[in-house]
């Protein structure tokens, strides 16, 4: 049997590189994506890359959509429209295009897992860097849609929030000036490997957060049963008489 194959976008540095290294050390054949390999916003480039991976390995077992950017930390009325939209393209269009290219191969194999690197910013609005918050909220919807499209075919999808890992991006952010409590990147890679191994498929379509959740805590929580809305972005009705409830 060939080794399981993992695709990691944005793998040239930061969390993406750590994830790619961890999966490689765990025995996966890792395909590392970057702008030089395939710009995730370029449909043709993404399709060529995925086709080449399948030609080399004959399979894709895990997709980690990690590539992402953040816009300037300014309020929405000061945001540059081009930068704002570029953030949306990288953080939403990119994962869509890569997932769209990979999913048919997973469905055909009857197995696969998609891990989208999300953020706590995706569950709330932001006073600054609004495109980042908007894009991560949209990414959660993409995760949910991937789960609904794939679950009955053996393909599962997860939002993995890595916490605040010390990277070039986070160190450059005003929001993290003076921060000393960084998330251990080992907690991120351990959780990603557990998701990829199929240990937590009951969490498909939901968000898990490194530094807070562990493989053991997720198992314990799921044992008691998960409500449909648990760890999802869901409208909260004002009561039983809310017509949108």
Helices and strands as residue ranges (DSSP letters): E 5-8, H 14-25, E 29-32, H 43-57, E 62-65, G 76-78, H 81-88, I 89-93, H 94-109, E 112-118, G 120-123, H 130-150, G 151-153, E 155-161, H 168-171, G 174-176, H 185-196, G 201-203, E 207-209, H 215-223
